[in-house]
């Protein structure tokens, strides 16, 4: 008989409403038995739309009454650590939305609680499995671009955020909101570990006090450079991806990938000219036998994540997102924040 995980959802905002609850209801291995939210109207909506019976405004009261197998934490970031630790100490496993916490120290506290209680913990990092990521994996695995040296990731929009994500006190800002998605995506796709970080954070269009412009240069231990540009105050977009290798480049824009590359060993031999008189007074120019491809984005599988969740929580298989990967992400987010603070300090003395 298939194991059924009695599941509670904490927080009935956008991500729970648009993703977690529909997924829980569509997967036969999960039974959504309870919802927690301070807003009574949202609880009633969860009952009428998703059939959730246990409705609570108090997290602890829900745990005591329901004793769920799994708690999905979709509340604002500042509540993640307290709710995750409380749930695990009450005997429930935890599936937490990203970012796990506002900073590394709280993330380490959650994993300490997981080890202490023997409960399972995983973080929701959906951009590992979307169509773009699947396409990037195919391109990287093909080896057509040669050894990589640069991956640029651009997220461009013009949005005057005025919700809870616009304020530092709530764990808001684009570094934590979008950065947690895309830094994880880049590290996951390349298997990278971070060596050096340079970052600037700005607030341009947001109505709160948190950053809506993020520019981070992240160097991995292998020397690969990630250039992350999150701009919520840009009227025109940049290409979402540019991947550069020693033999070619891949560019993603408007749902399509364009690749331009040459085959290994196809370049004619060339020697460096150490003299100061350029031959024929010209810069070097050579004919390269470029190969070009246009690839459509691979389709995403919206049901994949909760299949991985079921495998982990019910069948004791390996988690899609490991503790080491989460902590590396949190260290990187902390490093971005420290770098930005250093830039601000330097600017103050200029």
PEGI-V382286 format. One record per residue. N is the residue number from 1. RES is the residue in one letter. PHI is phi in radians with two decimals (none if undefined). Layout:
<<N | RES | PHI> <N | RES | PHI>>
This chain:
<<1 | X | none> <2 | X | -1.18> <3 | X | -1.23> <4 | X | -1.89> <5 | X | -1.64> <6 | X | -1.25> <7 | X | -2.13> <8 | X | -1.96> <9 | X | -2.06> <10 | X | -1.84> <11 | X | 1.72> <12 | X | -2.01> <13 | X | -1.49> <14 | X | -1.02> <15 | X | -1.24> <16 | X | -1.20> <17 | X | -1.23> <18 | X | -1.55> <19 | X | -2.28> <20 | X | -1.09> <21 | X | -1.14> <22 | X | -1.03> <23 | X | -1.18> <24 | X | -1.07> <25 | X | -1.27> <26 | X | -1.58> <27 | X | -1.77> <28 | X | -1.22> <29 | X | -1.51> <30 | X | -2.10> <31 | X | -2.16> <32 | X | -1.27> <33 | X | -1.71> <34 | X | -2.70> <35 | X | -2.38> <36 | X | -2.20> <37 | X | -2.88> <38 | X | -1.24> <39 | X | -1.67> <40 | X | -1.09> <41 | X | -1.06> <42 | X | -1.19> <43 | X | -1.09> <44 | X | -1.12> <45 | X | -1.12> <46 | X | -1.11> <47 | X | -1.19> <48 | X | -1.30> <49 | X | -1.52> <50 | X | -1.96> <51 | X | 1.28> <52 | X | -1.25> <53 | X | -1.58> <54 | X | -1.48> <55 | X | -2.04> <56 | X | -2.45> <57 | X | -1.73> <58 | X | -2.08> <59 | X | -1.14> <60 | X | -1.11> <61 | X | -1.09> <62 | X | -1.11> <63 | X | -1.06> <64 | X | -1.19> <65 | X | -1.41> <66 | X | -1.78> <67 | X | 0.82> <68 | X | -1.19> <69 | X | -1.22> <70 | X | -2.42> <71 | X | -2.02> <72 | X | -1.65> <73 | X | -1.75> <74 | X | -2.12> <75 | X | -1.43> <76 | X | -0.97> <77 | X | -0.96> <78 | X | -1.15> <79 | X | -1.67> <80 | X | -1.05> <81 | X | -1.10> <82 | X | -1.06> <83 | X | -1.22> <84 | X | -1.11> <85 | X | -1.13> <86 | X | -1.08> <87 | X | -1.10> <88 | X | -1.14> <89 | X | -1.22> <90 | X | -1.58> <91 | X | 1.77> <92 | X | -1.86> <93 | X | -1.34> <94 | X | -2.32> <95 | X | -2.08> <96 | X | -1.97> <97 | X | -1.15> <98 | X | -1.48> <99 | X | -1.18> <100 | X | -0.97> <101 | X | -2.63> <102 | X | -1.22> <103 | X | -2.63> <104 | X | -1.14> <105 | X | -1.03> <106 | X | -1.19> <107 | X | -1.09> <108 | X | -1.09> <109 | X | -1.13> <110 | X | -1.16> <111 | X | -1.18> <112 | X | -1.09> <113 | X | -1.13> <114 | X | -1.10> <115 | X | -1.15> <116 | X | -1.12> <117 | X | -1.64> <118 | X | 1.30> <119 | X | -1.56> <120 | X | -1.56> <121 | X | -2.49> <122 | X | -2.54> <123 | X | -1.89> <124 | X | -1.42> <125 | X | -2.21> <126 | X | -1.20> <127 | X | -1.30> <128 | X | -1.21> <129 | X | -2.01> <130 | X | -1.36> <131 | X | -1.07> <132 | X | -1.06> <133 | X | -1.10> <134 | X | -1.13> <135 | X | -1.17> <136 | X | -1.05> <137 | X | -1.02> <138 | X | -1.09> <139 | X | -1.11> <140 | X | -1.14> <141 | X | -1.16> <142 | X | -1.20> <143 | X | 1.26> <144 | X | -1.14> <145 | X | -1.50> <146 | X | 1.34> <147 | X | -1.12> <148 | X | -1.37> <149 | X | -2.26> <150 | X | -2.65> <151 | X | -2.22> <152 | X | -1.78> <153 | X | -2.27> <154 | X | -2.01> <155 | X | -2.16> <156 | X | -2.10> <157 | X | -2.94> <158 | X | -2.15> <159 | X | -2.53> <160 | X | -1.55> <161 | X | -1.14> <162 | X | -2.34> <163 | X | -1.67> <164 | X | -1.08> <165 | X | -1.20> <166 | X | -1.52> <167 | X | -2.19> <168 | X | -1.03> <169 | X | -1.07> <170 | X | -1.69> <171 | X | 1.38> <172 | X | -1.53> <173 | X | 1.80> <174 | X | -1.28> <175 | X | -1.07> <176 | X | -1.32> <177 | X | -1.31> <178 | X | -1.49> <179 | X | -1.02> <180 | X | -1.10> <181 | X | -1.21> <182 | X | -1.48> <183 | X | -1.17> <184 | X | -1.04> <185 | X | -1.04> <186 | X | -1.15> <187 | X | -1.17> <188 | X | -1.13> <189 | X | -1.22> <190 | X | -1.88> <191 | X | 1.16> <192 | X | -1.46> <193 | X | -2.10> <194 | X | -1.55> <195 | X | -1.87> <196 | X | -2.56> <197 | X | -2.36> <198 | X | -2.25> <199 | X | -2.58> <200 | X | -2.24> <201 | X | -2.13> <202 | X | -2.37> <203 | X | -1.98> <204 | X | -2.04> <205 | X | -1.84> <206 | X | -1.07> <207 | X | -1.54> <208 | X | -1.74> <209 | X | -1.93> <210 | X | -1.62> <211 | X | -1.16> <212 | X | -2.15> <213 | X | -2.26> <214 | X | -2.24> <215 | X | -2.29> <216 | X | -2.20> <217 | X | -1.90> <218 | X | -2.08> <219 | X | -1.83> <220 | X | -1.52> <221 | X | -1.13> <222 | X | -1.51> <223 | X | 1.66> <224 | X | -1.21> <225 | X | -1.82> <226 | X | -1.75> <227 | X | -1.96> <228 | X | -1.81> <229 | X | -2.18> <230 | X | -1.90> <231 | X | -2.31> <232 | X | -1.70> <233 | X | -2.32> <234 | X | -1.96> <235 | X | -1.38> <236 | X | -2.18> <237 | X | -1.47> <238 | X | -1.76> <239 | X | -0.97> <240 | X | -1.22> <241 | X | -2.35> <242 | X | -2.44> <243 | X | -2.02> <244 | X | -2.02> <245 | X | -2.16> <246 | X | -1.15> <247 | X | -2.04> <248 | X | 3.01> <249 | X | -2.42> <250 | X | -2.08> <251 | X | -2.23> <252 | X | -2.06> <253 | X | -2.72> <254 | X | 0.96> <255 | X | 1.40> <256 | X | -2.31> <257 | X | -1.81> <258 | X | -2.03> <259 | X | -1.99> <260 | X | -2.39> <261 | X | -2.78> <262 | X | -2.13> <263 | X | -1.30> <264 | X | -1.05> <265 | X | 1.41> <266 | X | -1.52> <267 | X | -1.40> <268 | X | -1.20> <269 | X | -1.14> <270 | X | -2.58> <271 | X | -1.90> <272 | X | -1.24> <273 | X | -1.73> <274 | X | -1.49> <275 | X | -1.38> <276 | X | -1.71> <277 | X | -1.83> <278 | X | -1.11> <279 | X | -1.01> <280 | X | 0.98> <281 | X | 0.93> <282 | X | -2.27> <283 | X | -1.29> <284 | X | -1.05> <285 | X | -2.55> <286 | X | -2.36> <287 | X | -1.48> <288 | X | -1.90> <289 | X | -1.41> <290 | X | -1.21> <291 | X | -1.95> <292 | X | -2.23> <293 | X | -2.40> <294 | X | -2.12> <295 | X | -2.07> <296 | X | -1.30> <297 | X | -1.16> <298 | X | -1.18> <299 | X | -1.21> <300 | X | -1.53> <301 | X | -2.06> <302 | X | -1.12> <303 | X | -1.63> <304 | X | -1.13> <305 | X | -1.11> <306 | X | -1.30> <307 | X | -1.16> <308 | X | -1.10> <309 | X | -1.04> <310 | X | -1.10> <311 | X | -1.01> <312 | X | -1.33> <313 | X | -1.35> <314 | X | -1.73> <315 | X | -1.91> <316 | X | 1.09> <317 | X | -1.50> <318 | X | -1.13> <319 | X | -1.26> <320 | X | -1.12> <321 | X | -2.03> <322 | X | -1.50> <323 | X | -1.05> <324 | X | -1.06> <325 | X | -1.18> <326 | X | -1.11> <327 | X | -1.18> <328 | X | -1.11> <329 | X | -1.07> <330 | X | -1.14> <331 | X | -1.08> <332 | X | -1.20> <333 | X | -1.08> <334 | X | -1.07> <335 | X | -1.13> <336 | X | -1.09> <337 | X | -1.12> <338 | X | -1.12> <339 | X | -1.07> <340 | X | -1.10> <341 | X | -1.14> <342 | X | -1.14> <343 | X | -1.08> <344 | X | -1.11> <345 | X | -1.13> <346 | X | -1.09> <347 | X | -1.13> <348 | X | -1.14> <349 | X | -1.74> <350 | X | -1.40>>
